[in-house]
Amino acid sequence: MQQDTDARTYTANPDGLVLISISINTNLVHATLDQIPGILNTLTDPLDKTRLQNCQTDFNEVLVKFNAAYAAASSKSYTEATNLLTEAVLKSVECEQEYSSSSRESPISDTTNKVGKLVFITYVIVGEITSA
């Protein structure tokens, strides 16, 4: 399976890789937010709709955090960037917790898992930069 790659990765230094990793996460959240209205239209249970609407609110906040983290990382304020990324992950977990008392899985649980994994990758890259 061929992976789509960001052309910047071939020439990126660690600082650039941090920005690319945040950008990938931002794109993932954008795509998920774009899908939520369609998913909402398929739901018939009012509680399911409320849960997903709460997730939509959470992911809008995640997007704000990612944009701020990108700006912080752009200026090499890595402590601020990682703090914002942590806040973003915690907000995405709030979405997942909407479904903790339900027998149903969140229709966007794949995204919450990916967000956490991608942020972890960013932490590793920042760790390499700050320990050098």
N, C-alpha and C positions, 0 to 999 in steps of 0.2 A: 504494500500500500504506500503510495507516495504522499508525503506530507506537504501541505502548503507551507512555504517558508517565507519569512520576511527577508527581503533582499538585504536589509541592513545588517543581518546577523553575520554575514561573511566578513564584514569589515569592522564590526563593533568591538569596542573595548568594553571592559566591565561596566563602566558608567552607561554606555549605550545599551548594554544588555539589560540593565535595570529598567531603563525607559521602555525597551521593547517588551519586557515581561509585564510591566504595568499596562502598556498599550494593548497587549493581547487580552489581558483580563478585562480591560475597559470594553473592548470589542465584544467579548463574550457576554458581558452584562447588558450591553446595548442590544445584542441579538435576542437575549432572553426577554428583555423589556418589550421588544417588538412582537414577541410571540404571545405574551400574556393576554392581550385583548382577545385574540383568537381562541385561546384556551378558555377564557372566561365565558365566551359565547357558547361553548359546548357543555358547560357545567349546569346542572339542574338543581343541585342541593345548595340552598342558601348559605349553609355553613362552609361548604367548599368554596363558594364564591368569596365569602368574607375572608377566609384563610388566604386565598390567592391574591385578593386585593391588598391584604396586609403585606404579603410578600412583594407585591408590586411597589408599595410604599418603601419597604425595606431596601429593595434593589435600586430604587431611585436615590436613596441615601448612600448606598454602596457606590453608585456611580459618582456622586459628588465627592466621596472620600477618595476614589481612585483618581479623579481629575486633580484633586489637591495633592495627592501623593506624587503624581506625575510632575506637577509644578515644583514640589519640594525636591524631588530627585533631580530635576533639571538644574536646580541651583546647588546640587550636591548637599542638601540638607537631609542626610540619610536618616538621622534619628527621627526627624519630623515625618519623613516619608514612611518609615516602618511603623511609627505610631498610627498614622492614618490608615495604613494597610491592615493593621491589627483591628482598628475600629471597623473597617470594611468587612473583614472576616466575621467579626462578632455580629455585625448587623445581618450578614447573610445566614448565620446560624440561627438568628431570631426567626427568619423565614422558615427554616427547617423545623424549628420548635413549634411552629403553628400546627404541624401535623403530628406532633409527638403523642397526643391523646387520641389520635385517629387511627383506624385500621388502614386507612388509605395513605399511600406515599404521595409526597408532594410531586406535582407534575413537572416541577423544575428542580428536583433534588439532584439531578445530574449536574446542573449548573453550580449548585452550592458546593458540591464535592470538588468540582474543577476550580472554583474560585479559591478554595482553601489550598489546593495543591499548587496552583500557580503563584499564590502569595508566598508559599513556602519556598518555591524556587527563587523568588525575588529576595527573600530573606538570606538565602545561601549566597547569592551574588553580592548583596550588600555586605554580608559577613566577610567575604573575600576582599572587598574594597577597603573596609574599615580595619581589617587586621593587617593590611599590608604596610 
